[in-house]
């Protein structure tokens, strides 16, 4: 068990990116020319496969902790209208790409994708399979809210080809659930996971959040006990980002109910101990996977990848986002769709790709991003991969050896077990876009 000294926590508790991209999204240009994005799409070689991310923003209710681009609604016609506009966006994308581009991976996120009816789900999938050519064995994954999913819906999703499902568990303590406005009894979660297994889902992921109001070590332990009894293939344990100035609904969470930074880090350290003691591999800084899971195998073999969907085995060059707020990475160009439904809809209905910001990777971006990915995925940095121009950044990384975060060896700098808790901090010296600490630019805390 690692001991994390309190002074170290305070020293490294700073705002910082999660590095699902480099440069991070706030550094991209809002004046990015749409034709630059169109050119990038048109330049993709015809044989190159795509990973797709489709964003479905609607939820039955708003959870108070939520940091996603979600829209609470009970109206089915809003979903139908959204799918109409997805069809418009796909027509614009395929106009640039051409029809029938190969797809080897697709993920539906939100929001609550399983808020769609059976007919809406079939229509959404048909829109995508008509626009792209899904390769045999393509992985289809979907996020589901246990509170609104049904046995029949899981069977339907499986019959359509979805093989991986992620359930938002967050926390199973009654007191915590009331504080975050998300009531889902333990028995409900158990039933849903069992239903998913009976439906034939090969992989089941459970998402947890730490740092929520009223969480204690005892309450987190009880949640972990229940999660382990369900034997998920993967577990994500995300830190709650309390940003009430950007997410007004989070103001309903009393600040005094949140664990302090030291308690929050201790909660996560305990989570790591519990899951690794149970035989799960700790992936990167916030995922866990069974030892035989492709994610764990990829980390052991140095093939782990990180993109806008988090840690993944996917190493393809093109990730295409569809729907409001979605993000793409194609041909060395980043692009983000409008984050509000109204602006996204207005643009696609006007016949324009709904781009609101973007960035073209420079050689320096690729270099720095590659070094950051080495740290985040392989937990080490070969010294030979760092050019002389970035020697100051390497010096800053090596300086963390005094705090026990890395070991400096002749050929590499390796992240220690303690350093994994500060993994995002270890990437900061290589970030040329990082603003000063005093900035009001929004990043979550690294701890």
NORDA-V533074 format. One record per residue. N is the residue number from 1. PSI is psi in radians with two decimals (NA if undefined). OMEGA is omega as a letter, one per 20 degrees, with the letter a starting at -180 (none if undefined). Layout:
N|PSI|OMEGA + N|PSI|OMEGA
This chain:
1|2.28|r + 2|2.43|r + 3|2.22|a + 4|1.93|a + 5|2.45|a + 6|-0.75|r + 7|-0.59|r + 8|-0.67|r + 9|-0.83|a + 10|-0.60|a + 11|-0.68|a + 12|0.07|a + 13|1.54|a + 14|2.81|r + 15|2.50|r + 16|2.69|a + 17|2.79|r + 18|-0.11|r + 19|0.83|r + 20|-0.16|r + 21|2.80|r + 22|2.19|i + 23|2.77|r + 24|2.71|a + 25|-0.74|a + 26|-0.29|r + 27|-0.14|a + 28|2.81|a + 29|2.33|r + 30|-0.09|r + 31|0.43|a + 32|2.23|a + 33|2.29|a + 34|-0.59|a + 35|-0.46|r + 36|-0.65|r + 37|-0.75|r + 38|-0.72|r + 39|-0.69|r + 40|-0.71|r + 41|-0.77|a + 42|-0.40|a + 43|-0.05|a + 44|2.18|r + 45|2.49|a + 46|-0.48|a + 47|-0.16|a + 48|2.28|r + 49|2.74|r + 50|2.61|r + 51|2.39|a + 52|2.46|r + 53|2.16|r + 54|2.21|a + 55|2.15|r + 56|1.83|a + 57|-0.15|a + 58|2.46|r + 59|2.71|r + 60|-0.70|r + 61|2.86|r + 62|2.12|r + 63|2.45|a + 64|-0.46|a + 65|-0.18|a + 66|2.35|r + 67|0.18|a + 68|2.88|r + 69|1.48|a + 70|2.64|a + 71|1.94|r + 72|2.33|r + 73|2.67|r + 74|0.07|a + 75|2.06|r + 76|-0.49|a + 77|-0.45|r + 78|-0.65|r + 79|-0.73|r + 80|-0.75|r + 81|-0.66|r + 82|-0.75|r + 83|-0.58|r + 84|-0.76|a + 85|-0.54|r + 86|-0.69|r + 87|-0.71|r + 88|-0.79|a + 89|-0.73|r + 90|-0.65|r + 91|-0.68|r + 92|-0.72|r + 93|-0.80|a + 94|-0.38|r + 95|-0.62|r + 96|-0.68|a + 97|-0.58|a + 98|2.71|a + 99|2.68|r + 100|0.43|r + 101|2.49|a + 102|2.46|r + 103|2.28|r + 104|-0.02|r + 105|2.44|r + 106|2.43|r + 107|2.34|r + 108|2.16|r + 109|-3.08|a + 110|-2.60|j + 111|-2.89|a + 112|1.59|a + 113|-0.53|a + 114|0.16|r + 115|-0.32|r + 116|2.51|r + 117|2.99|r + 118|-0.76|a + 119|-0.68|r + 120|-0.65|r + 121|-0.78|r + 122|-0.70|a + 123|-0.77|a + 124|-0.77|r + 125|-0.68|a + 126|-0.69|r + 127|-0.71|a + 128|-0.73|a + 129|-0.40|r + 130|-0.55|a + 131|-0.52|a + 132|2.86|r + 133|1.91|a + 134|2.18|a + 135|2.65|r + 136|2.31|a + 137|0.10|r + 138|2.38|r + 139|2.16|r + 140|2.13|a + 141|2.70|a + 142|2.48|r + 143|2.41|a + 144|2.48|r + 145|2.06|a + 146|-0.41|a + 147|-0.39|a + 148|-0.05|r + 149|2.64|r + 150|2.84|r + 151|-0.78|r + 152|-0.65|r + 153|-0.71|r + 154|-0.73|r + 155|-0.68|r + 156|-0.80|r + 157|-0.73|r + 158|-0.68|a + 159|-0.43|r + 160|-0.11|r + 161|-0.07|r + 162|2.30|a + 163|-0.26|r + 164|2.35|r + 165|2.41|r + 166|2.18|r + 167|2.28|r + 168|1.78|r + 169|-0.79|r + 170|-1.22|r + 171|2.54|a + 172|0.15|r + 173|2.30|a + 174|-0.77|a + 175|-0.76|r + 176|-0.75|a + 177|-0.70|r + 178|-0.66|a + 179|-0.51|a + 180|0.04|r + 181|0.63|a + 182|1.66|a + 183|2.04|r + 184|1.77|a + 185|2.69|r + 186|-0.77|a + 187|-0.63|r + 188|-0.82|a + 189|-0.74|r + 190|-0.83|a + 191|-0.75|a + 192|-0.76|r + 193|-0.74|r + 194|-0.69|r + 195|-0.70|r + 196|-0.69|r + 197|-0.74|r + 198|-0.57|r + 199|-0.28|r + 200|0.25|r + 201|2.22|a + 202|-0.51|a + 203|2.32|r + 204|2.17|r + 205|2.51|r + 206|2.31|r + 207|2.29|r + 208|2.81|r + 209|2.33|r + 210|2.79|a + 211|0.25|r + 212|2.82|a + 213|2.39|r + 214|0.13|r + 215|2.43|r + 216|2.97|r + 217|-0.70|a + 218|-0.74|a + 219|-0.68|r + 220|-0.70|r + 221|-0.76|a + 222|-0.70|r + 223|-0.77|a + 224|-0.70|r + 225|-0.79|a + 226|-0.71|a + 227|-0.79|a + 228|-0.58|r + 229|-0.33|a + 230|-0.18|r + 231|0.93|r + 232|2.74|r + 233|-0.68|r + 234|2.67|r + 235|2.32|r + 236|2.38|r + 237|1.66|a + 238|2.53|r + 239|2.31|r + 240|2.27|r + 241|1.89|a + 242|1.79|a + 243|1.17|a + 244|-0.39|r + 245|-0.43|r + 246|-0.48|a + 247|1.62|a + 248|-0.59|a + 249|-0.39|r + 250|-0.23|r + 251|-0.30|r + 252|-0.21|r + 253|2.06|a + 254|2.27|a + 255|-0.64|a + 256|-0.25|r + 257|-0.21|a + 258|2.47|r + 259|2.50|r + 260|2.99|a + 261|-0.77|a + 262|-0.80|r + 263|-0.65|a + 264|-0.81|r + 265|-0.70|r + 266|-0.65|r + 267|-0.81|a + 268|-0.68|r + 269|-0.71|r + 270|-0.67|r + 271|-0.79|r + 272|-0.81|a + 273|-0.77|a + 274|-0.83|a + 275|-0.67|r + 276|-0.63|r + 277|-0.51|r + 278|0.03|r + 279|0.03|r + 280|2.53|r + 281|2.39|r + 282|2.03|a + 283|2.13|r + 284|-2.20|a + 285|-0.11|a + 286|0.21|r + 287|2.72|r + 288|2.55|a + 289|2.61|r + 290|2.61|a + 291|-0.51|a + 292|0.05|r + 293|2.50|r + 294|-0.54|r + 295|-0.76|r + 296|-0.70|r + 297|-0.74|a + 298|-0.68|r + 299|-0.75|r + 300|-0.60|a + 301|0.07|r + 302|0.45|a + 303|0.19|a + 304|2.56|a + 305|2.74|r + 306|2.30|r + 307|-2.80|a + 308|-0.28|r + 309|0.15|r + 310|-2.64|r + 311|2.39|a + 312|2.81|r + 313|-0.12|a + 314|2.14|r + 315|0.19|a + 316|2.79|a + 317|-0.17|a + 318|2.13|r + 319|2.10|a + 320|2.11|r + 321|2.44|a + 322|2.34|a + 323|2.97|a + 324|2.45|r + 325|-0.04|a + 326|2.74|a + 327|2.48|a + 328|2.70|r + 329|1.86|a + 330|2.19|r + 331|0.67|r + 332|0.31|r + 333|2.27|r + 334|2.52|r + 335|2.48|r + 336|2.33|r + 337|2.79|r + 338|2.38|a + 339|-0.22|r + 340|2.53|a + 341|-0.72|a + 342|-0.82|a + 343|-0.76|r + 344|-0.80|a + 345|-0.77|a + 346|-0.70|a + 347|-0.81|a + 348|-0.60|r + 349|-0.40|r + 350|0.02|r + 351|0.42|r + 352|2.44|r + 353|2.35|a + 354|0.75|a + 355|2.33|r + 356|-0.30|r + 357|2.79|a + 358|3.08|a + 359|2.38|r + 360|2.16|a + 361|2.30|r + 362|2.96|r + 363|-0.66|r + 364|-0.68|r + 365|-0.79|a + 366|-0.71|r + 367|-0.93|a + 368|-0.73|r + 369|-0.64|r + 370|-0.68|r + 371|-0.72|r + 372|-0.74|r + 373|-0.63|r + 374|-0.77|a + 375|-0.79|a + 376|-0.57|a + 377|-0.72|a + 378|-0.12|r + 379|0.52|r + 380|2.89|r + 381|1.93|r + 382|2.24|a + 383|-0.56|a + 384|-0.31|a + 385|-0.12|a + 386|1.98|a + 387|2.90|a + 388|-0.56|a + 389|-0.39|r + 390|0.33|r + 391|-0.70|r + 392|-0.64|r + 393|-0.72|r + 394|-0.69|r + 395|-0.73|r + 396|-0.69|r + 397|-0.81|a + 398|-0.48|r + 399|-0.38|r + 400|-0.10|r + 401|-0.50|r + 402|-0.42|r + 403|0.05|r + 404|0.29|a + 405|-0.46|r + 406|2.84|r + 407|2.36|a + 408|2.05|a + 409|3.00|a + 410|-0.61|a + 411|-0.18|a + 412|2.84|r + 413|2.12|a + 414|2.39|r + 415|2.29|r + 416|3.00|r + 417|-0.70|r + 418|-0.71|a + 419|-0.39|a + 420|-0.47|r + 421|-0.25|a + 422|0.48|a + 423|-0.70|r + 424|-0.67|r + 425|-0.65|a + 426|-0.35|r + 427|-0.38|a + 428|-0.67|a + 429|-0.38|a + 430|0.02|a + 431|1.88|a + 432|-0.22|a + 433|-0.04|a + 434|2.19|r + 435|2.93|r + 436|2.78|r + 437|-0.49|a + 438|-0.05|a + 439|2.72|r + 440|0.20|r + 441|2.50|a + 442|2.01|r + 443|2.61|r + 444|2.87|r + 445|2.57|a + 446|-0.33|a + 447|NA|none
